[in-house]
Amino acid sequence: MSANTINPETLLVQMRAMAAQAQANAIQPAAEPNGPDFAQLLKSSINNVNTAQQDSSKLAEAFAKGDPNVQMSEVMISLQKANVSFQAMLEVRNKLVNAYQEIMNMQI
């Protein structure tokens, strides 16, 4: 097996680690009252999505240029990760806009 091939077991371990990290991040603010505020979390999430998109673009460009160290499977997985993170960010934005609109429509 070459160093460029993606091992399904390694990918599964990475996915489980990310899920555990997300779960820990979801629990942490409730346990720690002086944790990061909402604006910081939102900014951090947007930066993470941006970084994922930039990284996937760089990989795609390297593959298009014929870089022997970049495989098509790496490029596709990177592009899908960027797409999923972007879609999740859009859903969060939509929920925030809906919540804002509901608050604005409330009668005092």
N, CA, C and O atoms as CSV, one atom per row, in Angstrom:
chain,resi,resn,atom,element,x,y,z
A,1,MET,N,N,0.854,-1.174,0.000
A,1,MET,CA,C,0.000,0.000,0.000
A,1,MET,C,C,0.895,1.231,0.000
A,1,MET,O,O,1.819,1.328,0.808
A,2,SER,N,N,0.635,2.142,-0.876
A,2,SER,CA,C,1.423,3.363,-1.011
A,2,SER,C,C,1.047,4.362,0.072
A,2,SER,O,O,-0.013,4.260,0.688
A,3,ALA,N,N,1.931,5.328,0.294
A,3,ALA,CA,C,1.684,6.358,1.316
A,3,ALA,C,C,0.567,7.299,0.885
A,3,ALA,O,O,0.016,8.028,1.710
A,4,ASN,N,N,0.229,7.288,-0.404
A,4,ASN,CA,C,-0.793,8.203,-0.917
A,4,ASN,C,C,-2.199,7.629,-0.834
A,4,ASN,O,O,-3.171,8.354,-1.049
A,5,THR,N,N,-2.331,6.332,-0.525
A,5,THR,CA,C,-3.661,5.753,-0.481
A,5,THR,C,C,-4.348,6.066,0.844
A,5,THR,O,O,-3.713,6.196,1.890
A,6,ILE,N,N,-5.637,6.179,0.757
A,6,ILE,CA,C,-6.418,6.484,1.947
A,6,ILE,C,C,-6.903,5.175,2.542
A,6,ILE,O,O,-7.537,4.362,1.870
A,7,ASN,N,N,-6.597,4.993,3.802
A,7,ASN,CA,C,-6.982,3.792,4.517
A,7,ASN,C,C,-8.352,4.021,5.153
A,7,ASN,O,O,-8.526,4.986,5.896
A,8,PRO,N,N,-9.330,3.152,4.875
A,8,PRO,CA,C,-10.662,3.354,5.446
A,8,PRO,C,C,-10.662,3.358,6.976
A,8,PRO,O,O,-11.427,4.097,7.595
A,9,GLU,N,N,-9.816,2.543,7.576
A,9,GLU,CA,C,-9.757,2.501,9.036
A,9,GLU,C,C,-9.253,3.834,9.590
A,9,GLU,O,O,-9.766,4.325,10.596
A,10,THR,N,N,-8.248,4.419,8.934
A,10,THR,CA,C,-7.713,5.702,9.366
A,10,THR,C,C,-8.775,6.793,9.225
A,10,THR,O,O,-8.916,7.651,10.097
A,11,LEU,N,N,-9.504,6.751,8.138
A,11,LEU,CA,C,-10.569,7.725,7.914
A,11,LEU,C,C,-11.650,7.587,8.984
A,11,LEU,O,O,-12.162,8.588,9.483
A,12,LEU,N,N,-11.996,6.357,9.333
A,12,LEU,CA,C,-12.995,6.120,10.370
A,12,LEU,C,C,-12.510,6.637,11.720
A,12,LEU,O,O,-13.290,7.222,12.472
A,13,VAL,N,N,-11.237,6.430,12.036
A,13,VAL,CA,C,-10.666,6.927,13.288
A,13,VAL,C,C,-10.720,8.452,13.319
A,13,VAL,O,O,-11.055,9.039,14.347
A,14,GLN,N,N,-10.393,9.096,12.196
A,14,GLN,CA,C,-10.445,10.554,12.122
A,14,GLN,C,C,-11.871,11.060,12.314
A,14,GLN,O,O,-12.089,12.048,13.016
A,15,MET,N,N,-12.842,10.391,11.695
A,15,MET,CA,C,-14.231,10.809,11.824
A,15,MET,C,C,-14.705,10.666,13.266
A,15,MET,O,O,-15.416,11.534,13.772
A,16,ARG,N,N,-14.320,9.584,13.930
A,16,ARG,CA,C,-14.712,9.393,15.329
A,16,ARG,C,C,-14.056,10.436,16.218
A,16,ARG,O,O,-14.680,10.933,17.156
A,17,ALA,N,N,-12.807,10.773,15.933
A,17,ALA,CA,C,-12.114,11.798,16.727
A,17,ALA,C,C,-12.797,13.154,16.561
A,17,ALA,O,O,-12.962,13.888,17.535
A,18,MET,N,N,-13.196,13.492,15.326
A,18,MET,CA,C,-13.894,14.752,15.092
A,18,MET,C,C,-15.253,14.773,15.783
A,18,MET,O,O,-15.665,15.804,16.316
A,19,ALA,N,N,-15.954,13.628,15.776
A,19,ALA,CA,C,-17.247,13.555,16.448
A,19,ALA,C,C,-17.082,13.730,17.953
A,19,ALA,O,O,-17.877,14.418,18.593
A,20,ALA,N,N,-16.047,13.104,18.517
A,20,ALA,CA,C,-15.791,13.245,19.951
A,20,ALA,C,C,-15.427,14.685,20.295
A,20,ALA,O,O,-15.854,15.206,21.324
A,21,GLN,N,N,-14.642,15.324,19.439
A,21,GLN,CA,C,-14.265,16.722,19.665
A,21,GLN,C,C,-15.493,17.628,19.598
A,21,GLN,O,O,-15.643,18.538,20.413
A,22,ALA,N,N,-16.362,17.380,18.636
A,22,ALA,CA,C,-17.580,18.179,18.508
A,22,ALA,C,C,-18.468,17.991,19.730
A,22,ALA,O,O,-19.063,18.947,20.227
A,23,GLN,N,N,-18.552,16.762,20.210
A,23,GLN,CA,C,-19.354,16.488,21.398
A,23,GLN,C,C,-18.768,17.187,22.619
A,23,GLN,O,O,-19.507,17.743,23.432
A,24,ALA,N,N,-17.453,17.161,22.751
A,24,ALA,CA,C,-16.793,17.824,23.878
A,24,ALA,C,C,-16.994,19.334,23.802
A,24,ALA,O,O,-17.200,19.982,24.828
A,25,ASN,N,N,-16.937,19.896,22.608
A,25,ASN,CA,C,-17.147,21.333,22.437
A,25,ASN,C,C,-18.582,21.719,22.749
A,25,ASN,O,O,-18.832,22.818,23.245
A,26,ALA,N,N,-19.531,20.833,22.466
A,26,ALA,CA,C,-20.935,21.128,22.741
A,26,ALA,C,C,-21.202,21.100,24.244
A,26,ALA,O,O,-22.041,21.855,24.736
A,27,ILE,N,N,-20.511,20.253,24.965
A,27,ILE,CA,C,-20.716,20.125,26.408
A,27,ILE,C,C,-19.966,21.204,27.165
A,27,ILE,O,O,-20.457,21.680,28.188
A,28,GLN,N,N,-18.805,21.601,26.699
A,28,GLN,CA,C,-17.927,22.525,27.421
A,28,GLN,C,C,-18.580,23.857,27.790
A,28,GLN,O,O,-18.437,24.264,28.943
A,29,PRO,N,N,-19.285,24.572,26.904
A,29,PRO,CA,C,-19.842,25.862,27.299
A,29,PRO,C,C,-20.802,25.779,28.483
A,29,PRO,O,O,-20.852,26.707,29.290
A,30,ALA,N,N,-21.562,24.696,28.606
A,30,ALA,CA,C,-22.497,24.577,29.725
A,30,ALA,C,C,-21.749,24.380,31.038
A,30,ALA,O,O,-22.179,24.875,32.080
A,31,ALA,N,N,-20.639,23.663,30.989
A,31,ALA,CA,C,-19.880,23.385,32.202
A,31,ALA,C,C,-19.021,24.587,32.602
A,31,ALA,O,O,-18.717,24.766,33.781
A,32,GLU,N,N,-18.632,25.404,31.632
A,32,GLU,CA,C,-17.743,26.531,31.901
A,32,GLU,C,C,-18.465,27.840,31.578
A,32,GLU,O,O,-18.565,28.206,30.407
A,33,PRO,N,N,-18.969,28.552,32.585
A,33,PRO,CA,C,-19.766,29.754,32.304
A,33,PRO,C,C,-18.973,30.880,31.649
A,33,PRO,O,O,-19.561,31.709,30.954
A,34,ASN,N,N,-17.670,30.936,31.846
A,34,ASN,CA,C,-16.857,31.996,31.254
A,34,ASN,C,C,-16.185,31.534,29.964
A,34,ASN,O,O,-15.105,32.014,29.621
A,35,GLY,N,N,-16.812,30.611,29.251
A,35,GLY,CA,C,-16.273,30.099,28.001
A,35,GLY,C,C,-16.373,31.149,26.904
A,35,GLY,O,O,-16.807,32.274,27.150
A,36,PRO,N,N,-15.973,30.778,25.698
A,36,PRO,CA,C,-16.022,31.729,24.586
A,36,PRO,C,C,-17.452,32.153,24.283
A,36,PRO,O,O,-18.390,31.367,24.420
A,37,ASP,N,N,-17.602,33.389,23.875
A,37,ASP,CA,C,-18.943,33.864,23.574
A,37,ASP,C,C,-19.372,33.425,22.178
A,37,ASP,O,O,-18.580,32.887,21.404
A,38,PHE,N,N,-20.635,33.666,21.882
A,38,PHE,CA,C,-21.220,33.202,20.631
A,38,PHE,C,C,-20.498,33.775,19.413
A,38,PHE,O,O,-20.254,33.059,18.442
A,39,ALA,N,N,-20.159,35.050,19.462
A,39,ALA,CA,C,-19.492,35.694,18.325
A,39,ALA,C,C,-18.143,35.033,18.038
A,39,ALA,O,O,-17.779,34.842,16.878
A,40,GLN,N,N,-17.406,34.685,19.091
A,40,GLN,CA,C,-16.112,34.025,18.892
A,40,GLN,C,C,-16.301,32.645,18.282
A,40,GLN,O,O,-15.552,32.254,17.387
A,41,LEU,N,N,-17.301,31.902,18.760
A,41,LEU,CA,C,-17.563,30.573,18.205
A,41,LEU,C,C,-17.974,30.653,16.740
A,41,LEU,O,O,-17.544,29.844,15.917
A,42,LEU,N,N,-18.799,31.621,16.429
A,42,LEU,CA,C,-19.247,31.787,15.047
A,42,LEU,C,C,-18.077,32.167,14.144
A,42,LEU,O,O,-17.927,31.619,13.052
A,43,LYS,N,N,-17.249,33.103,14.600
A,43,LYS,CA,C,-16.086,33.517,13.818
A,43,LYS,C,C,-15.128,32.347,13.614
A,43,LYS,O,O,-14.598,32.163,12.518
A,44,SER,N,N,-14.906,31.569,14.648
A,44,SER,CA,C,-14.027,30.407,14.564
A,44,SER,C,C,-14.568,29.385,13.565
A,44,SER,O,O,-13.809,28.813,12.782
A,45,SER,N,N,-15.876,29.159,13.596
A,45,SER,CA,C,-16.491,28.216,12.666
A,45,SER,C,C,-16.355,28.686,11.218
A,45,SER,O,O,-16.054,27.894,10.325
A,46,ILE,N,N,-16.578,29.965,10.999
A,46,ILE,CA,C,-16.447,30.515,9.643
A,46,ILE,C,C,-15.000,30.394,9.162
A,46,ILE,O,O,-14.753,30.065,8.002
A,47,ASN,N,N,-14.060,30.658,10.047
A,47,ASN,CA,C,-12.643,30.516,9.680
A,47,ASN,C,C,-12.298,29.073,9.358
A,47,ASN,O,O,-11.519,28.814,8.441
A,48,ASN,N,N,-12.867,28.127,10.100
A,48,ASN,CA,C,-12.613,26.706,9.825
A,48,ASN,C,C,-13.168,26.295,8.465
A,48,ASN,O,O,-12.530,25.541,7.730
A,49,VAL,N,N,-14.351,26.791,8.134
A,49,VAL,CA,C,-14.944,26.492,6.825
A,49,VAL,C,C,-14.082,27.095,5.717
A,49,VAL,O,O,-13.819,26.448,4.703
A,50,ASN,N,N,-13.651,28.325,5.917
A,50,ASN,CA,C,-12.803,28.987,4.931
A,50,ASN,C,C,-11.495,28.226,4.725
A,50,ASN,O,O,-11.049,28.044,3.592
A,51,THR,N,N,-10.890,27.790,5.810
A,51,THR,CA,C,-9.643,27.038,5.723
A,51,THR,C,C,-9.851,25.721,4.966
A,51,THR,O,O,-9.026,25.342,4.134
A,52,ALA,N,N,-10.948,25.033,5.257
A,52,ALA,CA,C,-11.241,23.769,4.570
A,52,ALA,C,C,-11.422,23.999,3.073
A,52,ALA,O,O,-10.962,23.197,2.259
A,53,GLN,N,N,-12.090,25.091,2.709
A,53,GLN,CA,C,-12.293,25.385,1.290
A,53,GLN,C,C,-10.979,25.747,0.602
A,53,GLN,O,O,-10.732,25.325,-0.528
A,54,GLN,N,N,-10.148,26.517,1.270
A,54,GLN,CA,C,-8.856,26.879,0.683
A,54,GLN,C,C,-7.957,25.655,0.518
A,54,GLN,O,O,-7.295,25.499,-0.508
A,55,ASP,N,N,-7.938,24.789,1.530
A,55,ASP,CA,C,-7.124,23.580,1.449
A,55,ASP,C,C,-7.582,22.669,0.320
A,55,ASP,O,O,-6.761,22.117,-0.413
A,56,SER,N,N,-8.897,22.512,0.181
A,56,SER,CA,C,-9.404,21.655,-0.890
A,56,SER,C,C,-9.110,22.260,-2.258
A,56,SER,O,O,-8.839,21.530,-3.211
A,57,SER,N,N,-9.160,23.578,-2.364
A,57,SER,CA,C,-8.829,24.233,-3.636
A,57,SER,C,C,-7.363,24.030,-3.993
A,57,SER,O,O,-7.023,23.796,-5.154
A,58,LYS,N,N,-6.495,24.120,-2.984
A,58,LYS,CA,C,-5.069,23.900,-3.224
A,58,LYS,C,C,-4.796,22.469,-3.662
A,58,LYS,O,O,-3.993,22.233,-4.565
A,59,LEU,N,N,-5.470,21.509,-3.017
A,59,LEU,CA,C,-5.297,20.109,-3.404
A,59,LEU,C,C,-5.787,19.878,-4.827
A,59,LEU,O,O,-5.126,19.196,-5.612
A,60,ALA,N,N,-6.947,20.445,-5.162
A,60,ALA,CA,C,-7.493,20.278,-6.511
A,60,ALA,C,C,-6.563,20.889,-7.551
A,60,ALA,O,O,-6.359,20.323,-8.625
A,61,GLU,N,N,-6.001,22.049,-7.225
A,61,GLU,CA,C,-5.072,22.701,-8.150
A,61,GLU,C,C,-3.803,21.871,-8.327
A,61,GLU,O,O,-3.300,21.724,-9.441
A,62,ALA,N,N,-3.292,21.330,-7.225
A,62,ALA,CA,C,-2.093,20.495,-7.308
A,62,ALA,C,C,-2.369,19.241,-8.134
A,62,ALA,O,O,-1.524,18.821,-8.925
A,63,PHE,N,N,-3.544,18.644,-7.956
A,63,PHE,CA,C,-3.900,17.460,-8.741
A,63,PHE,C,C,-4.014,17.812,-10.215
A,63,PHE,O,O,-3.555,17.057,-11.072
A,64,ALA,N,N,-4.625,18.960,-10.517
A,64,ALA,CA,C,-4.784,19.389,-11.907
A,64,ALA,C,C,-3.440,19.657,-12.573
A,64,ALA,O,O,-3.288,19.477,-13.781
A,65,LYS,N,N,-2.464,20.088,-11.771
A,65,LYS,CA,C,-1.127,20.349,-12.316
A,65,LYS,C,C,-0.308,19.071,-12.474
A,65,LYS,O,O,0.784,19.084,-13.042
A,66,GLY,N,N,-0.855,17.963,-11.960
A,66,GLY,CA,C,-0.177,16.678,-12.130
A,66,GLY,C,C,0.783,16.321,-11.018
A,66,GLY,O,O,1.699,15.526,-11.230
A,67,ASP,N,N,0.602,16.882,-9.850
A,67,ASP,CA,C,1.452,16.562,-8.698
A,67,ASP,C,C,1.303,15.076,-8.361
A,67,ASP,O,O,0.196,14.618,-8.077
A,68,PRO,N,N,2.414,14.315,-8.389
A,68,PRO,CA,C,2.321,12.870,-8.137
A,68,PRO,C,C,1.998,12.532,-6.679
A,68,PRO,O,O,1.626,11.396,-6.386
A,69,ASN,N,N,2.130,13.488,-5.765
A,69,ASN,CA,C,1.855,13.237,-4.349
A,69,ASN,C,C,0.390,13.444,-3.978
A,69,ASN,O,O,0.001,13.207,-2.835
A,70,VAL,N,N,-0.428,13.886,-4.943
A,70,VAL,CA,C,-1.839,14.148,-4.668
A,70,VAL,C,C,-2.683,13.172,-5.472
A,70,VAL,O,O,-2.578,13.100,-6.697
A,71,GLN,N,N,-3.520,12.421,-4.764
A,71,GLN,CA,C,-4.393,11.463,-5.436
A,71,GLN,C,C,-5.800,12.018,-5.570
A,71,GLN,O,O,-6.223,12.887,-4.807
A,72,MET,N,N,-6.506,11.502,-6.545
A,72,MET,CA,C,-7.872,11.932,-6.799
A,72,MET,C,C,-8.757,11.691,-5.577
A,72,MET,O,O,-9.622,12.512,-5.269
A,73,SER,N,N,-8.550,10.576,-4.882
A,73,SER,CA,C,-9.381,10.283,-3.706
A,73,SER,C,C,-9.169,11.325,-2.611
A,73,SER,O,O,-10.126,11.706,-1.937
A,74,GLU,N,N,-7.946,11.790,-2.422
A,74,GLU,CA,C,-7.678,12.841,-1.435
A,74,GLU,C,C,-8.406,14.126,-1.805
A,74,GLU,O,O,-8.999,14.790,-0.956
A,75,VAL,N,N,-8.348,14.461,-3.086
A,75,VAL,CA,C,-8.991,15.682,-3.571
A,75,VAL,C,C,-10.496,15.601,-3.366
A,75,VAL,O,O,-11.114,16.555,-2.893
A,76,MET,N,N,-11.088,14.463,-3.721
A,76,MET,CA,C,-12.539,14.318,-3.601
A,76,MET,C,C,-12.988,14.367,-2.140
A,76,MET,O,O,-13.997,14.997,-1.824
A,77,ILE,N,N,-12.251,13.711,-1.255
A,77,ILE,CA,C,-12.612,13.728,0.161
A,77,ILE,C,C,-12.479,15.137,0.720
A,77,ILE,O,O,-13.333,15.591,1.481
A,78,SER,N,N,-11.416,15.821,0.346
A,78,SER,CA,C,-11.207,17.188,0.811
A,78,SER,C,C,-12.330,18.112,0.312
A,78,SER,O,O,-12.833,18.944,1.067
A,79,LEU,N,N,-12.710,17.963,-0.934
A,79,LEU,CA,C,-13.795,18.777,-1.493
A,79,LEU,C,C,-15.117,18.479,-0.794
A,79,LEU,O,O,-15.897,19.396,-0.536
A,80,GLN,N,N,-15.378,17.210,-0.485
A,80,GLN,CA,C,-16.613,16.853,0.205
A,80,GLN,C,C,-16.639,17.387,1.630
A,80,GLN,O,O,-17.678,17.846,2.106
A,81,LYS,N,N,-15.481,17.326,2.321
A,81,LYS,CA,C,-15.411,17.880,3.672
A,81,LYS,C,C,-15.712,19.381,3.644
A,81,LYS,O,O,-16.459,19.891,4.479
A,82,ALA,N,N,-15.124,20.072,2.679
A,82,ALA,CA,C,-15.361,21.512,2.551
A,82,ALA,C,C,-16.824,21.787,2.242
A,82,ALA,O,O,-17.410,22.722,2.787
A,83,ASN,N,N,-17.415,20.982,1.376
A,83,ASN,CA,C,-18.814,21.168,1.005
A,83,ASN,C,C,-19.745,20.921,2.196
A,83,ASN,O,O,-20.677,21.690,2.434
A,84,VAL,N,N,-19.487,19.849,2.937
A,84,VAL,CA,C,-20.331,19.539,4.093
A,84,VAL,C,C,-20.215,20.633,5.151
A,84,VAL,O,O,-21.220,21.040,5.735
A,85,SER,N,N,-19.008,21.107,5.398
A,85,SER,CA,C,-18.843,22.158,6.405
A,85,SER,C,C,-19.525,23.452,5.956
A,85,SER,O,O,-20.097,24.171,6.776
A,86,PHE,N,N,-19.466,23.749,4.661
A,86,PHE,CA,C,-20.126,24.946,4.144
A,86,PHE,C,C,-21.647,24.817,4.259
A,86,PHE,O,O,-22.328,25.766,4.646
A,87,GLN,N,N,-22.171,23.641,3.922
A,87,GLN,CA,C,-23.618,23.429,4.026
A,87,GLN,C,C,-24.084,23.538,5.474
A,87,GLN,O,O,-25.151,24.089,5.743
A,88,ALA,N,N,-23.290,23.018,6.407
A,88,ALA,CA,C,-23.639,23.120,7.823
A,88,ALA,C,C,-23.647,24.586,8.258
A,88,ALA,O,O,-24.524,25.014,9.009
A,89,MET,N,N,-22.665,25.349,7.782
A,89,MET,CA,C,-22.612,26.766,8.127
A,89,MET,C,C,-23.835,27.501,7.559
A,89,MET,O,O,-24.387,28.383,8.217
A,90,LEU,N,N,-24.250,27.145,6.358
A,90,LEU,CA,C,-25.442,27.761,5.772
A,90,LEU,C,C,-26.686,27.452,6.594
A,90,LEU,O,O,-27.535,28.323,6.787
A,91,GLU,N,N,-26.799,26.224,7.076
A,91,GLU,CA,C,-27.951,25.859,7.900
A,91,GLU,C,C,-27.971,26.647,9.201
A,91,GLU,O,O,-29.032,27.084,9.648
A,92,VAL,N,N,-26.810,26.830,9.808
A,92,VAL,CA,C,-26.725,27.628,11.031
A,92,VAL,C,C,-27.140,29.063,10.739
A,92,VAL,O,O,-27.898,29.669,11.497
A,93,ARG,N,N,-26.636,29.599,9.633
A,93,ARG,CA,C,-27.015,30.968,9.260
A,93,ARG,C,C,-28.520,31.088,9.051
A,93,ARG,O,O,-29.142,32.047,9.508
A,94,ASN,N,N,-29.101,30.113,8.361
A,94,ASN,CA,C,-30.547,30.150,8.113
A,94,ASN,C,C,-31.335,30.102,9.422
A,94,ASN,O,O,-32.330,30.808,9.579
A,95,LYS,N,N,-30.888,29.270,10.353
A,95,LYS,CA,C,-31.571,29.184,11.652
A,95,LYS,C,C,-31.442,30.504,12.416
A,95,LYS,O,O,-32.391,30.939,13.069
A,96,LEU,N,N,-30.279,31.136,12.335
A,96,LEU,CA,C,-30.089,32.418,13.003
A,96,LEU,C,C,-30.987,33.493,12.403
A,96,LEU,O,O,-31.574,34.293,13.131
A,97,VAL,N,N,-31.093,33.512,11.094
A,97,VAL,CA,C,-31.958,34.495,10.428
A,97,VAL,C,C,-33.412,34.251,10.815
A,97,VAL,O,O,-34.151,35.199,11.082
A,98,ASN,N,N,-33.824,32.986,10.846
A,98,ASN,CA,C,-35.205,32.682,11.237
A,98,ASN,C,C,-35.474,33.100,12.680
A,98,ASN,O,O,-36.531,33.654,12.982
A,99,ALA,N,N,-34.526,32.837,13.562
A,99,ALA,CA,C,-34.703,33.230,14.966
A,99,ALA,C,C,-34.786,34.753,15.087
A,99,ALA,O,O,-35.606,35.274,15.842
A,100,TYR,N,N,-33.946,35.454,14.352
A,100,TYR,CA,C,-33.972,36.915,14.367
A,100,TYR,C,C,-35.319,37.440,13.882
A,100,TYR,O,O,-35.891,38.354,14.475
A,101,GLN,N,N,-35.818,36.850,12.794
A,101,GLN,CA,C,-37.107,37.291,12.254
A,101,GLN,C,C,-38.240,37.024,13.237
A,101,GLN,O,O,-39.144,37.849,13.374
A,102,GLU,N,N,-38.206,35.889,13.920
A,102,GLU,CA,C,-39.242,35.596,14.918
A,102,GLU,C,C,-39.187,36.591,16.064
A,102,GLU,O,O,-40.226,37.051,16.539
A,103,ILE,N,N,-37.992,36.923,16.507
A,103,ILE,CA,C,-37.845,37.890,17.597
A,103,ILE,C,C,-38.357,39.262,17.157
A,103,ILE,O,O,-39.024,39.953,17.927
A,104,MET,N,N,-38.052,39.649,15.941
A,104,MET,CA,C,-38.492,40.957,15.436
A,104,MET,C,C,-40.004,41.014,15.278
A,104,MET,O,O,-40.595,42.087,15.397
A,105,ASN,N,N,-40.642,39.871,15.011
A,105,ASN,CA,C,-42.092,39.841,14.834
A,105,ASN,C,C,-42.864,39.713,16.136
A,105,ASN,O,O,-44.092,39.803,16.135
A,106,MET,N,N,-42.165,39.505,17.248
A,106,MET,CA,C,-42.835,39.390,18.540
A,106,MET,C,C,-43.403,40.740,18.957
A,106,MET,O,O,-42.804,41.795,18.751
A,107,GLN,N,N,-44.586,40.656,19.550
A,107,GLN,CA,C,-45.197,41.880,20.076
A,107,GLN,C,C,-44.805,42.050,21.523
A,107,GLN,O,O,-44.758,41.094,22.297
A,108,ILE,N,N,-44.528,43.275,21.863
A,108,ILE,CA,C,-44.111,43.554,23.242
A,108,ILE,C,C,-45.297,43.933,24.079
A,108,ILE,O,O,-45.150,44.206,25.270
